[in-house]
Amino acid sequence: DLSDRAKVDAFVEVLAADAPAPTHFIHLPALPVVNTKFKAFDQRRFDLDLEIEVHSAVRLCKAVLPAMARAKFGRVLFIQTSYTIGCPPKNTAAYVMAKSAIGGLVKSLAVEYAKFGVTVNCVAPSMMETNFLKDTPDLIVQAAAEDNPMGRNATPADVVPAMTFLLSDEAGFITGVTLPVTGGSAIV
């Protein structure tokens, strides 16, 4: 339960005591986007977003990165969002702020751990057809697909190859990047 610091800390203790040095770490969690005007900003929900997406990432990275550095190898990957590239959609401030914090963490860790053979990167998919969208109105999902240059939303099959590459030995000289997987809807 990444929303519970005590549970995350208990998991970190298990890692430290019983687990071999990790070679790969992928951090994926996020709560569904709440589309709401900023004047109705829900501070409690934002705090939960930060706990799940950012604070858990920091705690888990503090547990795995030193071991990766000692082993002189590691691949760390985060899921960001295309909303952090260019102009985000309206009414997504909480989500964009939490995901932007992940982007800052990635850049900082990439610089700090590159000399140890550890890469830290992100993939940033556009709207992806997963259970994540279950509470998103169909009108928003359909509009995103229609606005995408490829005429559809991303699928896990579109994103997984990019993740696989960034986790591979072939990507050993790539660190600190956010790779858009957007069908052309967000271009860097």
N, C-alpha and C positions, 0 to 999 in steps of 0.2 A: 504494500500500500504506500505509494509514493507521496501521498498526502499526509502521512504520519511520520514525522522526523524520528521518533523513537524506533519505528519499524525499519526505516531506512538505516539508521545507525546500527540496529541489531543485525541487519543483513551485511553491513560493512564489517562488523566484527566477525561474522562467519567467514567472509572473504579473507580477512586478515589471518584468521586462525587455521582454516582448513583448505583453502583453494590455492592451486598453483598460480603462478604469475599469469595474468590474462594476456592474450595476444590481441584480442579484438573486443571493443566495447561499443555497443550501439544504444543510443538513448532516443526513444521514440515518443514518450508520452505527451499527450496534450488533451485537454478537455475540448469538447466541441465549441466552435465559435458562437458567442452570444452576440447577435446583431442588435445593438442598442445605441441610441444617441448618447453622447458623452454626458449630457445633463442627467441621464439616468444611470450613470456609472455605478456599478455594484462593487464596492470596495471588498466585501467579503469574498465574492467570486474571484476578483482579481488576485487577492491574497492566496486563494486556493490554486489558481493558475500558476502563480509564481512558485508556490510550494512544489507542485507536481512537475513543472517544466524546468524551473531554474534551480531551486534549492536542492532538489534531489540530484540534479546533474552535478552540482558543485560537490555534494557529499560523496557521490559515487566516483567522480573523477579524482577526488582526493584519495580515494581508496585504491583505484586501479593505476593511475598514472605513475606513481613512484615505482611500483613493481615493473611496469613496462619500461620505464627509464633504466632501471637496474638491468633488465634483460636486453636492453638496447634494441627493442623492437616493440611496436604497437600500432594499432589502427583504431582510431576513435571516430565515430560518426554520429552526427545528430541530424534530426529532421527539423528543418526550419519551415519556411513557407514562402511562396512567391509574393505574399502580401508585404514582405520586407524589402522587395525589389521595386523601386520606382514608387508609384502612387498607390497606396493601399485602398481597398474598398472603404466606403463610408461605414461608420458605426461599428468599427472593429478595433477600437483603441486598446482594450485590455489584451486581446489576442496578439496584436502587432507589437505591443510593448514587451510582452513575455518572450515572444519569438525573437525580437531584436536583442534582448538580453542574451539569448543563446548565441546569436551571431557574434556578440562581443566576447563572450567566453571562448568561443571557437578560435577567434583571431588571437586572443591572448595566450591560450594554451598552445596553439600552433607554433608561435614564436618561441615560447619557453621550452617546449619539448622537442623541437626539430633536431637539435644536436644529439638527442638520444635515440634517434631512429623512430620516433613516434610521430605519426601524422594525425592531424585533427581537422576534420572537414564536415561539411553539411551538404545535404541535398535539400532543395527547396521546390517541392512540387506545387503546381497550381492545384485548384480544387480536384480532389481525388475521390473517385467513386468507391467509398468504403463505408463501413458502419459508422464512421466518424460523422457522416452527413445525415444520420437517421433523424435528427431533430431540425435539420435545415429545411426550410420550406422548398417544395419542388420547384417553385417559380425561380428561386435564387439559383438552384442547381442547374436548371434548364437554361437560364440566362447566361450563366458562366460557360456552359458548353457552347452556346450559340456565339458568344463573344470570343471564344478561343479560335485562333487561326486554323486549327485542325478540325474545328467543328465538334469537339467533344471534350469531356473532362479527362483528366489523367486516370489511369488504373494502376494498381500495384504492379502489374506486368510492365508498365512503362517506367516505374521508379526503381524496382529491384535491380535491374542491370546497372544502373548508375551507382547504386549502393554497393553492389558486388565489386564494381571496378575500384571505387574509392577504398574499399577494404582489401584490395589485392596487393600483391608484391609489385605489380606493374605501376601502381600509383604511389610508389615510394618517394617520389620527388614532388608530390603534390600535397601541400598542406596549407591550411588557413583559407580554403576556398569554400564558397557557397555555390553549388552547381544547380542552376535552374533546370527543372524537368517540367516544362510548362507547355509544350506544343507551340511555343512562340509567343505566348501571352505575356511573358516577362522576359525581356532580353537585356543582358548586361553588356 
